[in-house]
């Protein structure tokens, strides 16, 4: 129950922790051993001057909440301080009396938690440090102390009753309105501590806090973002939202939100908030509240905003424009299956490549259901490019890719012929293309693939009079990688005229690479071990020139030796290695060989230990004889004693059996006994880990 209460208030405690740092007044540089007690005060008409205080030092807070604080006052600018009250914390009984006035609930739980933490030392605060684990011990000690101090401070600043229970609050009713006073809080028992009581000056005049802060709003797509200068007299934020300026307002957060900054940050104290998943073009109204040092929630600003559609429509997919006839170019595009309802239409754009400007081919947006356009006004003497824009009702625009149109010749170049092709030992390739009989070829594209069924990729382009001469053969030189798993490389050629119209592809020619690449390593896929067998599943290399894979084995005491040779074209193969020793570690590795005699590298050794399954019999003829303050046990065991040892178990009364000794002989004397009745059992163990059954129980009484 105590733990549940503490968890229940922990979120609010953590939220207010940084609030104390913001409210704390600036102090001059301190020595490392010096701590401070800060006092906060305000005048409330008809009540007097209300005060709360705290220290950032764990020991100061521990002593104060245990033995009390002394509150002192003087008229500002006059003589010495006079004690006006010694504030003592409430004990558990007094706290329960206080709870009866407020009833059970969150506040009552908070009061019980701080009372229990004050009166009970935590288990993380030992009296002596464990020097074997001193670092962890010190960290735990510091963490527990920090948490207790944090709980005391934040509970008192969140709830005036918690401050009363801990002795961290007081009210001075004996003040003269308009008079200025100075207050400070001191420890009742300050011995051994260097504590500075920071003096707070206050005039007995009720102040009206000004909390109105300008809040800037950014209207986004489905969201609103807010930014403001955090007021000095409040911290954090609680946000409420309404669809009407006059409410009702609903809270957006139950726990205070803080904008965290680094310790060294000294820039503007700005805070931000974002509200997402909103409806566009609907007005929202917000109220922003902060928390002051006395735990009061105060309104510091209001703002309104309307999210707006800033998301462009989905991008059109422009297909390759087609020159369908002498005077027409067809522009076609696609849209996703689900098109937004706010799509207004499309703009079809054309450019000639001379500059970056495109012109729209029509005055108004097209119908949103349109997916193609016919261009009748283009210039075949210029390079022509097209693009499509999708436009929504809010004016947002998305652009397709820009694509050129390829003008069609009625008589494209004839299919090129490859007269001869060779590949050298270094991977150099030479392809000779026969002369074009029509003299219409302006250039060639050479395509290459590692498989004739794969898509061919362009590896070289040859254009221009200096490379392609009418009536003469064309020589193309290329180079290919030899360090690859594919044996052949395939080439194909297309011819192009001055309009970039392409011919049919030439026949595919195949060139065989010199074999310099060893096969890939086989792979261990699965291993199953029993006492005397190991079953191994292997994935063989899936290359065409694979020949075999050798399986090697060794132990810690032997060298590698081949135990099996895999052949064939199966992807997965299995082998069972038999007649092995139980409980023994074996190492396996694989190596592949291709048809050219090239060997792969060895696989990393696979470590396998057979199952250590050996029978161990029970001890026999166990007996026990009492002696003076001792019990003498004897038993027999038929096996070689050098491979076995024995563990002795003892039980007294209703306790369970516990290990009391170990020996390699068949006798044992138990001297750690007192007068009384004892029961014994013995179990045999092999030194390889196998064990036998527990012996029968024998009993004796020691005098």
Secondary structure, 3 states (H helix, E strand, C coil): CHHHHHHHHHHHHHHHHHHHHHHCCCCCCCCCCEEEEEEEEEEECCCEEEEEEEECCHHHHHHHHHHCEEEEEEECCCCCCEEEEEECCCCHHHHHHHHHHHCCCHHHHHHHHHHHHHHCCCCCCCCCCCHHHHHHHHHHHHHHHHHHHHHHHHHHHHCHHHHHHHCCEEEECCCCCCCEEEEEEEECCCCCCEEEECCEEEECCCCCCCCCCCEEEEECCCCEEEEEECCCCCEEEEEEEECCCCCCCEECCCCCECCCCCCCCCCCCEEEEEECCCCCCCEEEEEEEEECCCCCEEEEEEEEEECCCCCCCCCCEECCCEEEECCEEEEEEECCCCCCCCEEEEEEEEECCCCCCCEECCCCCCCCCCCEEEECCCCCCCCCEEEEEEEECCCCEEECCCEECECCCCCCCCCCCEEEEEECCCCEEEEEECCCCCCCCCEEEEEEECCCCCCCEEEEEEECCCCCCCCCCEEEEEECCCCCCCCEEEEEEEEECCCCCECCCCCCEEEECCCCCCCCCCEEEEEEECCCCEEEEEECCCCCCEEEEEEEEEECCCCCEEEEEEECCCCEEEEEECCCCCCCEEEEEEEEEECCCCECCCCCCEEEECCCCCCCCCCEEEEEEEECCEEEEEEECCCCHHHEEEEEEEEECCCCCEEEEEECCCEEEECCCCCEEEEEEEEEEECCCCEEEECCCEEEEEC
